[in-house]
């Protein structure tokens, strides 16, 4: 069990600023109880049982002025998130009152917490490893239940266990090789040792490569599918966006060029977040504002993971339609023929076979878009297996790729007949790279940079 380090006492507002029923101001550190006791008008905090919530008032001791009626949660180290003494003041959720209590605690000796500093202390005190700390932010940012479940599994340590078990196996292999080299008992010890390294390297490489195969789905769960809705003006792009969102987010009129800029919204499709981008209709225009929107639309098209190309089924193909068909042909694309409730005039025989006929107005075949997305990205399989461990973090993916390269270097060396003791260098490098994922071998600069991305109060 790691020993808790002693830091100064930090404080921050842990709930979003704004009007609400409850606001929480958090304290963590060795002086948390002393500072809270100075401002809490109620029972002596030092005498209160741990993990209890207690009624009282927050009072400015200098002005002898009551700021708010509160409930104070008392949590004694080490059974807390940071493994330090923690106080949470549950106040009324207003901007003025939470800020006033925060400033009061700072005047009494606490320091304003840096972004993510509570979670950073949990990591430094051994409460969580780096993958679990990153999962905290993934839970906060999760946009669907599946994304949240994936982050919760990582917070529970599923990825950490897999990485730590693999590192231990690599360490055992390195130790066995070392013993065989230093204390040979047989004439063929070099051949036997080489065979052990070859067998274990293949085993480790297979495991990590299988984990990498989950990265595409995991990253989609975490970040969503960037989906650009494109088409010439007035084909129904904004209406489609509103239909998928189940609300009127985009302005819909019969006037061409109504959408002047990009509109971004998230929608949940079978547990997968789709970042829907409603673009300005792509066409030649002299309108300065619309021209900027069109250029942004073209940029969104290039960067999108998925393109929904909307065509007007009630009109013949135009030159603009043909240009859009051409510039989107290398993308993951779904062609939608909208307005099929009207007489069809489009030359369907000039289009790719794989099209979907829809009517946004009549809400027809919209579900087929969801089926096609599942087919394109998940090969008609269920999105996630119940107990699978998924890579979703770009940092983790990069490090696993580097670890696989190190193991491949071991295999290449074996094929060339290099001495086993030289190949230990690459296997040791793999062990160190995997340690960066959990934080066991992560440099201080990386840790500081990671936690700086967290929100205040977490």
C-alpha positions as a Python dict, from the first residue, in 0.01 Angstrom:
ca = {
    (1, 'X'): (0, 0, 0),
    (2, 'X'): (145, 338, -98),
    (3, 'X'): (211, 602, 165),
    (4, 'X'): (5, 918, 130),
    (5, 'X'): (220, 1222, 55),
    (6, 'X'): (148, 1540, 249),
    (7, 'X'): (55, 1840, 36),
    (8, 'X'): (-89, 2179, 115),
    (9, 'X'): (-468, 2209, 138),
    (10, 'X'): (-655, 2290, -181),
    (11, 'X'): (-1008, 2405, -252),
    (12, 'X'): (-1233, 2451, -556),
    (13, 'X'): (-1596, 2462, -660),
    (14, 'X'): (-1682, 2110, -782),
    (15, 'X'): (-2016, 2186, -944),
    (16, 'X'): (-2082, 2394, -1259),
    (17, 'X'): (-2115, 2764, -1192),
    (18, 'X'): (-2471, 2887, -1230),
    (19, 'X'): (-2808, 2870, -1064),
    (20, 'X'): (-2902, 2530, -923),
    (21, 'X'): (-3035, 2350, -620),
    (22, 'X'): (-2692, 2263, -478),
    (23, 'X'): (-2335, 2385, -519),
    (24, 'X'): (-2038, 2195, -375),
    (25, 'X'): (-1715, 2353, -253),
    (26, 'X'): (-1445, 2093, -185),
    (27, 'X'): (-1143, 2099, 46),
    (28, 'X'): (-863, 1839, 47),
    (29, 'X'): (-543, 1823, 249),
    (30, 'X'): (-398, 1793, 597),
    (31, 'X'): (-550, 2125, 709),
    (32, 'X'): (-895, 2065, 556),
    (33, 'X'): (-1065, 2000, 893),
    (34, 'X'): (-894, 2296, 1065),
    (35, 'X'): (-989, 2539, 787),
    (36, 'X'): (-1347, 2412, 768),
    (37, 'X'): (-1380, 2435, 1147),
    (38, 'X'): (-1297, 2807, 1134),
    (39, 'X'): (-1599, 2881, 915),
    (40, 'X'): (-1850, 2610, 1010),
    (41, 'X'): (-2105, 2705, 1272),
    (42, 'X'): (-2222, 2368, 1399),
    (43, 'X'): (-2059, 2071, 1569),
    (44, 'X'): (-1679, 2055, 1598),
    (45, 'X'): (-1570, 1893, 1272),
    (46, 'X'): (-1281, 1707, 1438),
    (47, 'X'): (-1529, 1523, 1659),
    (48, 'X'): (-1761, 1415, 1378),
    (49, 'X'): (-1755, 1056, 1248),
    (50, 'X'): (-1604, 1004, 904),
    (51, 'X'): (-1832, 980, 602),
    (52, 'X'): (-2117, 1172, 761),
    (53, 'X'): (-2306, 1477, 643),
    (54, 'X'): (-2381, 1745, 900),
    (55, 'X'): (-2614, 2045, 921),
    (56, 'X'): (-2491, 2395, 1006),
    (57, 'X'): (-2402, 2737, 867),
    (58, 'X'): (-2097, 2888, 700),
    (59, 'X'): (-1991, 3206, 878),
    (60, 'X'): (-1724, 3465, 800),
    (61, 'X'): (-1534, 3478, 1133),
    (62, 'X'): (-1396, 3826, 1065),
    (63, 'X'): (-1732, 3987, 995),
    (64, 'X'): (-1933, 3748, 1214),
    (65, 'X'): (-2167, 3718, 919),
    (66, 'X'): (-2354, 3402, 812),
    (67, 'X'): (-2310, 3330, 440),
    (68, 'X'): (-2537, 3029, 394),
    (69, 'X'): (-2719, 2738, 553),
    (70, 'X'): (-2526, 2425, 450),
    (71, 'X'): (-2467, 2051, 483),
    (72, 'X'): (-2101, 1958, 536),
    (73, 'X'): (-1966, 1616, 438),
    (74, 'X'): (-1673, 1497, 651),
    (75, 'X'): (-1440, 1228, 510),
    (76, 'X'): (-1124, 1126, 693),
    (77, 'X'): (-810, 996, 525),
    (78, 'X'): (-725, 749, 384),
    (79, 'X'): (-1078, 637, 280),
    (80, 'X'): (-1131, 928, 42),
    (81, 'X'): (-1080, 995, -328),
    (82, 'X'): (-752, 1180, -269),
    (83, 'X'): (-652, 968, 34),
    (84, 'X'): (-641, 1297, 225),
    (85, 'X'): (-887, 1453, 468),
    (86, 'X'): (-1172, 1586, 254),
    (87, 'X'): (-1451, 1833, 332),
    (88, 'X'): (-1739, 1901, 93),
    (89, 'X'): (-1961, 2199, 169),
    (90, 'X'): (-2305, 2153, 12),
    (91, 'X'): (-2438, 2503, -29),
    (92, 'X'): (-2723, 2655, -227),
    (93, 'X'): (-2633, 2654, -595),
    (94, 'X'): (-2585, 3019, -678),
    (95, 'X'): (-2287, 3192, -835),
    (96, 'X'): (-2246, 3451, -559),
    (97, 'X'): (-2274, 3220, -259),
    (98, 'X'): (-2040, 2946, -386),
    (99, 'X'): (-1778, 3203, -490),
    (100, 'X'): (-1805, 3379, -155),
    (101, 'X'): (-1749, 3051, 35),
    (102, 'X'): (-1457, 2963, -193),
    (103, 'X'): (-1289, 3299, -127),
    (104, 'X'): (-1354, 3259, 246),
    (105, 'X'): (-1175, 2922, 252),
    (106, 'X'): (-879, 3071, 63),
    (107, 'X'): (-857, 3356, 318),
    (108, 'X'): (-849, 3095, 595),
    (109, 'X'): (-541, 2921, 450),
    (110, 'X'): (-648, 2697, 161),
    (111, 'X'): (-504, 2731, -189),
    (112, 'X'): (-707, 2744, -510),
    (113, 'X'): (-680, 2403, -675),
    (114, 'X'): (-531, 2371, -1023),
    (115, 'X'): (-734, 2195, -1295),
    (116, 'X'): (-755, 1824, -1213),
    (117, 'X'): (-553, 1859, -893),
    (118, 'X'): (-789, 1649, -680),
    (119, 'X'): (-754, 1358, -926),
    (120, 'X'): (-380, 1423, -955),
    (121, 'X'): (-349, 1379, -578),
    (122, 'X'): (-548, 1057, -601),
    (123, 'X'): (-289, 938, -854),
    (124, 'X'): (17, 1059, -660),
    (125, 'X'): (-119, 900, -340),
    (126, 'X'): (-176, 563, -512),
    (127, 'X'): (-555, 579, -505),
    (128, 'X'): (-578, 541, -886),
    (129, 'X'): (-330, 482, -1167),
    (130, 'X'): (-300, 701, -1474),
    (131, 'X'): (-551, 504, -1686),
    (132, 'X'): (-809, 528, -1408),
    (133, 'X'): (-744, 901, -1364),
    (134, 'X'): (-800, 956, -1737),
    (135, 'X'): (-1119, 749, -1713),
    (136, 'X'): (-1257, 1003, -1463),
    (137, 'X'): (-1250, 1270, -1735),
    (138, 'X'): (-1391, 1023, -1990),
    (139, 'X'): (-1690, 964, -1761),
    (140, 'X'): (-1748, 1339, -1730),
    (141, 'X'): (-1727, 1384, -2108),
    (142, 'X'): (-1924, 1071, -2206),
    (143, 'X'): (-2214, 1152, -2438),
    (144, 'X'): (-2385, 810, -2448),
    (145, 'X'): (-2444, 522, -2207),
    (146, 'X'): (-2201, 295, -2395),
    (147, 'X'): (-1925, 557, -2380),
    (148, 'X'): (-1990, 596, -2008),
    (149, 'X'): (-1989, 218, -1948),
    (150, 'X'): (-1658, 187, -2131),
    (151, 'X'): (-1506, 463, -1915),
    (152, 'X'): (-1647, 304, -1596),
    (153, 'X'): (-1482, -26, -1685),
    (154, 'X'): (-1151, 156, -1727),
    (155, 'X'): (-1205, 335, -1394),
    (156, 'X'): (-1261, -5, -1233),
    (157, 'X'): (-915, -103, -1355),
    (158, 'X'): (-984, -347, -1642),
    (159, 'X'): (-720, -189, -1869),
    (160, 'X'): (-479, -140, -1580),
    (161, 'X'): (-502, -508, -1485),
    (162, 'X'): (-438, -621, -1842),
    (163, 'X'): (-135, -390, -1875),
    (164, 'X'): (5, -475, -1531),
    (165, 'X'): (-36, -850, -1588),
    (166, 'X'): (145, -821, -1922),
    (167, 'X'): (428, -618, -1765),
    (168, 'X'): (466, -881, -1492),
    (169, 'X'): (484, -1158, -1751),
    (170, 'X'): (751, -965, -1942),
    (171, 'X'): (943, -916, -1617),
    (172, 'X'): (920, -1289, -1540),
    (173, 'X'): (1051, -1371, -1888),
    (174, 'X'): (1341, -1128, -1851),
    (175, 'X'): (1427, -1280, -1512),
    (176, 'X'): (1413, -1634, -1651),
    (177, 'X'): (1642, -1538, -1940),
    (178, 'X'): (1883, -1374, -1698),
    (179, 'X'): (1896, -1683, -1478),
    (180, 'X'): (1952, -1912, -1777),
    (181, 'X'): (2239, -1695, -1900),
    (182, 'X'): (2407, -1654, -1561),
    (183, 'X'): (2354, -2008, -1433),
    (184, 'X'): (2347, -2249, -1730),
    (185, 'X'): (2273, -2609, -1635),
    (186, 'X'): (2262, -2758, -1984),
    (187, 'X'): (2479, -2742, -2295),
    (188, 'X'): (2185, -2627, -2507),
    (189, 'X'): (2085, -2345, -2270),
    (190, 'X'): (2122, -2078, -2544),
    (191, 'X'): (1883, -2261, -2774),
    (192, 'X'): (1633, -2322, -2492),
    (193, 'X'): (1652, -1957, -2384),
    (194, 'X'): (1599, -1838, -2742),
    (195, 'X'): (1290, -2057, -2769),
    (196, 'X'): (1147, -1911, -2446),
    (197, 'X'): (1196, -1556, -2575),
    (198, 'X'): (1042, -1639, -2914),
    (199, 'X'): (735, -1804, -2757),
    (200, 'X'): (674, -1525, -2505),
    (201, 'X'): (733, -1245, -2755),
    (202, 'X'): (472, -1389, -2991),
    (203, 'X'): (230, -1424, -2699),
    (204, 'X'): (279, -1062, -2586),
    (205, 'X'): (261, -927, -2940),
    (206, 'X'): (-62, -1115, -3014),
    (207, 'X'): (-223, -982, -2697),
    (208, 'X'): (-127, -619, -2768),
    (209, 'X'): (-225, -638, -3136),
    (210, 'X'): (-567, -775, -3035),
    (211, 'X'): (-601, -480, -2798),
    (212, 'X'): (-511, -239, -3080),
    (213, 'X'): (-792, -387, -3291),
    (214, 'X'): (-1039, -251, -3036),
    (215, 'X'): (-901, 100, -3076),
    (216, 'X'): (-1128, 200, -3365),
    (217, 'X'): (-1445, 112, -3176),
    (218, 'X'): (-1310, 246, -2850),
    (219, 'X'): (-1213, 580, -3002),
    (220, 'X'): (-1556, 609, -3166),
    (221, 'X'): (-1719, 543, -2828),
    (222, 'X'): (-1503, 811, -2668),
    (223, 'X'): (-1500, 1081, -2935),
    (224, 'X'): (-1797, 995, -3155),
    (225, 'X'): (-1824, 986, -3534),
    (226, 'X'): (-1770, 1325, -3697),
    (227, 'X'): (-2056, 1332, -3948),
    (228, 'X'): (-2085, 1602, -4215),
    (229, 'X'): (-2427, 1653, -4374),
    (230, 'X'): (-2356, 1795, -4721),
    (231, 'X'): (-2557, 1883, -5029),
    (232, 'X'): (-2649, 2179, -5242),
    (233, 'X'): (-2878, 2441, -5088),
    (234, 'X'): (-3238, 2352, -5000),
    (235, 'X'): (-3218, 1972, -5035),
    (236, 'X'): (-3318, 1913, -4672),
    (237, 'X'): (-2988, 1902, -4480),
    (238, 'X'): (-3111, 2113, -4188),
    (239, 'X'): (-3442, 1926, -4179),
    (240, 'X'): (-3248, 1599, -4156),
    (241, 'X'): (-3039, 1738, -3871),
    (242, 'X'): (-3352, 1843, -3685),
    (243, 'X'): (-3510, 1502, -3746),
    (244, 'X'): (-3209, 1312, -3608),
    (245, 'X'): (-3188, 1547, -3308),
    (246, 'X'): (-3565, 1529, -3249),
    (247, 'X'): (-3567, 1908, -3208),
    (248, 'X'): (-3564, 2222, -3423),
    (249, 'X'): (-3200, 2325, -3392),
    (250, 'X'): (-3139, 2449, -3746),
    (251, 'X'): (-3345, 2712, -3925),
    (252, 'X'): (-3544, 2558, -4212),
    (253, 'X'): (-3689, 2772, -4492),
    (254, 'X'): (-3752, 2745, -4867),
    (255, 'X'): (-3490, 3016, -4926),
    (256, 'X'): (-3159, 2886, -5058),
    (257, 'X'): (-2852, 2967, -4848),
    (258, 'X'): (-3037, 2992, -4516),
    (259, 'X'): (-2760, 2797, -4337),
    (260, 'X'): (-2463, 3035, -4347),
    (261, 'X'): (-2230, 2860, -4104),
    (262, 'X'): (-2160, 2516, -3963),
    (263, 'X'): (-2396, 2386, -3693),
    (264, 'X'): (-2257, 2110, -3467),
    (265, 'X'): (-2471, 1889, -3245),
    (266, 'X'): (-2437, 1542, -3090),
    (267, 'X'): (-2696, 1268, -3134),
    (268, 'X'): (-2704, 918, -2986),
    (269, 'X'): (-2727, 645, -3253),
    (270, 'X'): (-2748, 299, -3092),
    (271, 'X'): (-2517, 409, -2811),
    (272, 'X'): (-2269, 580, -3044),
    (273, 'X'): (-2227, 958, -3032),
    (274, 'X'): (-2257, 1115, -3378),
    (275, 'X'): (-2116, 1465, -3401),
    (276, 'X'): (-2355, 1597, -3665),
    (277, 'X'): (-2225, 1889, -3870),
    (278, 'X'): (-2494, 2068, -4073),
    (279, 'X'): (-2296, 2252, -4340),
    (280, 'X'): (-2384, 2546, -4556),
    (281, 'X'): (-2503, 2435, -4900),
    (282, 'X'): (-2200, 2398, -5128),
    (283, 'X'): (-2246, 2613, -5438),
    (284, 'X'): (-2089, 2908, -5619),
    (285, 'X'): (-2203, 3229, -5454),
    (286, 'X'): (-2117, 3599, -5449),
    (287, 'X'): (-2253, 3648, -5096),
    (288, 'X'): (-1946, 3710, -4878),
    (289, 'X'): (-2090, 3553, -4562),
    (290, 'X'): (-2230, 3251, -4746),
    (291, 'X'): (-1897, 3207, -4928),
    (292, 'X'): (-1716, 3175, -4593),
    (293, 'X'): (-1974, 2915, -4486),
    (294, 'X'): (-1921, 2718, -4807),
    (295, 'X'): (-1543, 2711, -4751),
    (296, 'X'): (-1595, 2585, -4397),
    (297, 'X'): (-1829, 2319, -4535),
    (298, 'X'): (-1559, 2193, -4771),
    (299, 'X'): (-1313, 2178, -4479),
    (300, 'X'): (-1566, 1984, -4266),
    (301, 'X'): (-1612, 1740, -4555),
    (302, 'X'): (-1239, 1663, -4567),
    (303, 'X'): (-1215, 1609, -4190),
    (304, 'X'): (-1536, 1406, -4140),
    (305, 'X'): (-1537, 1036, -4046),
    (306, 'X'): (-1873, 999, -4220),
    (307, 'X'): (-2047, 1198, -4496),
    (308, 'X'): (-2424, 1210, -4539),
    (309, 'X'): (-2472, 1337, -4894),
    (310, 'X'): (-2829, 1462, -4937),
    (311, 'X'): (-2976, 1484, -5290),
    (312, 'X'): (-3321, 1606, -5394),
    (313, 'X'): (-3504, 1307, -5541),
    (314, 'X'): (-3776, 1534, -5689),
    (315, 'X'): (-3528, 1715, -5917),
    (316, 'X'): (-3287, 1605, -6187),
    (317, 'X'): (-2917, 1584, -6099),
    (318, 'X'): (-2740, 1918, -6126),
    (319, 'X'): (-2376, 2000, -6192),
    (320, 'X'): (-2343, 2085, -5821),
    (321, 'X'): (-2476, 1739, -5728),
    (322, 'X'): (-2222, 1573, -5958),
    (323, 'X'): (-1937, 1774, -5806),
    (324, 'X'): (-2044, 1666, -5457),
    (325, 'X'): (-2066, 1304, -5567),
    (326, 'X'): (-1713, 1328, -5702),
    (327, 'X'): (-1545, 1506, -5407),
    (328, 'X'): (-1708, 1274, -5150),
    (329, 'X'): (-1645, 942, -5326),
    (330, 'X'): (-1333, 859, -5121),
    (331, 'X'): (-1515, 924, -4790),
    (332, 'X'): (-1721, 689, -4577),
    (333, 'X'): (-2037, 805, -4751),
    (334, 'X'): (-2409, 745, -4735),
    (335, 'X'): (-2611, 888, -5025),
    (336, 'X'): (-2961, 996, -4923),
    (337, 'X'): (-3234, 1072, -5175),
    (338, 'X'): (-3464, 1308, -4988),
    (339, 'X'): (-3816, 1426, -5074),
    (340, 'X'): (-3929, 1084, -5200),
    (341, 'X'): (-4282, 1180, -5096),
    (342, 'X'): (-4281, 1384, -5420),
    (343, 'X'): (-4255, 1254, -5776),
    (344, 'X'): (-3904, 1114, -5832),
    (345, 'X'): (-3718, 1292, -6113),
    (346, 'X'): (-3356, 1225, -6021),
    (347, 'X'): (-3157, 994, -6254),
    (348, 'X'): (-3107, 712, -6003),
    (349, 'X'): (-2933, 497, -6265),
    (350, 'X'): (-2644, 748, -6264),
    (351, 'X'): (-2590, 704, -5892),
    (352, 'X'): (-2404, 432, -5702),
    (353, 'X'): (-2629, 137, -5621),
    (354, 'X'): (-2600, 181, -5246),
    (355, 'X'): (-2845, 466, -5182),
    (356, 'X'): (-3120, 523, -4926),
    (357, 'X'): (-3449, 685, -5024),
    (358, 'X'): (-3589, 896, -4742),
    (359, 'X'): (-3850, 1159, -4675),
    (360, 'X'): (-3756, 1379, -4385),
    (361, 'X'): (-4095, 1550, -4406),
    (362, 'X'): (-4283, 1218, -4371),
    (363, 'X'): (-4015, 1064, -4142),
    (364, 'X'): (-3969, 772, -4382),
    (365, 'X'): (-3666, 537, -4375),
    (366, 'X'): (-3468, 749, -4128),
    (367, 'X'): (-3402, 429, -3930),
    (368, 'X'): (-3221, 285, -4234),
    (369, 'X'): (-2956, 557, -4195),
    (370, 'X'): (-2880, 422, -3848),
    (371, 'X'): (-2858, 66, -3983),
    (372, 'X'): (-2616, 177, -4255),
    (373, 'X'): (-2394, 358, -4005),
    (374, 'X'): (-2375, 42, -3797),
    (375, 'X'): (-2281, -154, -4109),
    (376, 'X'): (-2011, 93, -4215),
    (377, 'X'): (-1839, 124, -3880),
    (378, 'X'): (-1915, -195, -3692),
    (379, 'X'): (-1960, -454, -3965),
    (380, 'X'): (-2316, -527, -3856),
    (381, 'X'): (-2184, -651, -3523),
    (382, 'X'): (-2293, -528, -3184),
    (383, 'X'): (-2093, -223, -3089),
    (384, 'X'): (-1928, -363, -2779),
    (385, 'X'): (-1892, -699, -2615),
    (386, 'X'): (-2010, -694, -2258),
    (387, 'X'): (-1680, -774, -2085),
    (388, 'X'): (-1431, -656, -2346),
    (389, 'X'): (-1154, -409, -2267),
    (390, 'X'): (-1143, -132, -2526),
    (391, 'X'): (-866, 113, -2608),
    (392, 'X'): (-1014, 458, -2660),
    (393, 'X'): (-745, 703, -2550),
    (394, 'X'): (-508, 832, -2821),
    (395, 'X'): (-216, 832, -2575),
    (396, 'X'): (-276, 468, -2486),
    (397, 'X'): (-307, 369, -2852),
    (398, 'X'): (22, 539, -2941),
    (399, 'X'): (207, 368, -2655),
    (400, 'X'): (66, 24, -2737),
    (401, 'X'): (180, 72, -3097),
    (402, 'X'): (531, 156, -2971),
    (403, 'X'): (528, -151, -2745),
    (404, 'X'): (432, -373, -3041),
    (405, 'X'): (721, -223, -3243),
    (406, 'X'): (962, -309, -2960),
    (407, 'X'): (839, -669, -2959),
    (408, 'X'): (868, -684, -3337),
    (409, 'X'): (1231, -575, -3299),
    (410, 'X'): (1283, -876, -3069),
    (411, 'X'): (1131, -1109, -3330),
    (412, 'X'): (1343, -957, -3607),
    (413, 'X'): (1653, -1003, -3393),
    (414, 'X'): (1568, -1368, -3331),
    (415, 'X'): (1531, -1425, -3706),
    (416, 'X'): (1875, -1273, -3762),
    (417, 'X'): (2029, -1492, -3492),
    (418, 'X'): (2121, -1209, -3255),
    (419, 'X'): (2230, -1308, -2900),
    (420, 'X'): (1942, -1321, -2651),
    (421, 'X'): (2109, -1084, -2406),
    (422, 'X'): (2103, -810, -2673),
    (423, 'X'): (1734, -871, -2742),
    (424, 'X'): (1658, -811, -2376),
    (425, 'X'): (1704, -440, -2443),
    (426, 'X'): (1398, -425, -2672),
    (427, 'X'): (1189, -639, -2440),
    (428, 'X'): (1282, -412, -2150),
    (429, 'X'): (1183, -112, -2363),
    (430, 'X'): (840, -273, -2419),
    (431, 'X'): (803, -315, -2042),
    (432, 'X'): (890, 52, -1983),
    (433, 'X'): (652, 177, -2255),
    (434, 'X'): (361, -16, -2103),
    (435, 'X'): (450, 143, -1768),
    (436, 'X'): (388, 486, -1919),
    (437, 'X'): (24, 387, -1979),
    (438, 'X'): (-47, 323, -1610),
    (439, 'X'): (189, 595, -1487),
    (440, 'X'): (450, 363, -1334),
    (441, 'X'): (710, 495, -1578),
    (442, 'X'): (550, 823, -1687),
    (443, 'X'): (765, 1139, -1678),
    (444, 'X'): (654, 1425, -1452),
    (445, 'X'): (599, 1654, -1753),
    (446, 'X'): (347, 1411, -1901),
    (447, 'X'): (156, 1381, -1572),
    (448, 'X'): (138, 1760, -1534),
    (449, 'X'): (18, 1802, -1892),
    (450, 'X'): (-251, 1532, -1860),
    (451, 'X'): (-407, 1671, -1543),
    (452, 'X'): (-403, 2026, -1678),
    (453, 'X'): (-678, 1914, -1920),
    (454, 'X'): (-916, 1835, -1633),
    (455, 'X'): (-1184, 2072, -1514),
    (456, 'X'): (-1148, 2273, -1194),
    (457, 'X'): (-1284, 2094, -888),
    (458, 'X'): (-1198, 1749, -1025),
}
